[in-house]
Amino acid sequence: MSSIIANRDPRLAGHAHHSSHKSKGVWAAAWQRFRNNRVGMICLLIVAAFGFMIALSALGLIAKNWQREVGVPDANPTFLGPTVELDQMAIEQIPGPNVDISSVDPLAPRYKEWEELTAKMQVDTLPRANTLVLGGDRLGRDVLSKAIKGAQISIFVGVFAALLACTIGTALGAISGFFGGKVGDILEWLYNVFTSIPGILLIFAFAAVFGRGISTVVFILGLTGWTGIYRLMRAEYLKHASREYVRAAEAIGVSVGSRMFRHILPNVSHVILVQLSILTVAFIKAEVILSYLGLGVPLDAVSWGTMLAEAQGDLLRGKWWQLAAATAFMAVFVTAFSLMTDALRDALDPKLRGLE
């Protein structure tokens, strides 16, 4: 039949051939719309740059020696210049009296060994820089290295805790909204139990039980932060479960799992992305609070939260650069991540698909 139409009108042949092609999938069409969003692409590059920086830090290629005291205490940023001129000289050891005390002090033979070790450590740490790129903290550690290493932990905690919370909330909300009945009632009871307890108290309770640690913080935040997205996803699945396209899929024998996650999920993914953005920002802030209260990352680690906690004491001494560095890093990432997820939400919004 198409060949007859083509013979009668050659212009219709091209149209018939074009219509025979399979239309773009949901994700391919969404990616095409996202690429047309200039702000979204710029923010994607910024987030990717942070991810690349975190990967290098995790591999030990950058910010490896963030704990090393490479500058003088409270070293100024380079653009401010040194506060005073400091001579970089080795520390001379003051000789003690030439008295044999081995008979009264059993540790006397070890003193010389300790003196040599102390002298070696002093040589390793000298000379110290008068200024650093973004300044130094009260111990002389590089603020730039701390901010990069802190990004590794804070972003890891924020993103993975948000992914965990979104996964739990989406799965439970989908089950409750799609099936309803007794299953929905049980999940609603669980939701009411979690929401009846103040969130900060719930976080403190889990932190007191599971202790401190990076993976523990991710688990605690993810386990306590799923309720908001659960409520939204339950409402979305209640609405979409009775739509015609889901009924049509059921009529042709599509499985329950396929209808839930291949048909409905792409149409509500923009809601998940909005919640992912909100939770990531909220969990980065929660990590700051937990670290400030001593329930966050371990003492031998650094995050934006621990840097902000240290910066409070620095401000009293007029040293503002650690606060500025941690705030700037966090503000750039949070803003770029939020705008990127907003662009993804617009690209996945079903209302925009008819505009193509």
Summary of the structure (lengths in Angstrom):
residues: 356
radius of gyration: 29.5
end to end distance: 29.1
largest distance: 117.6
contacts: 1070
relative contact order: 0.13
helix: 70%
strand: 4%
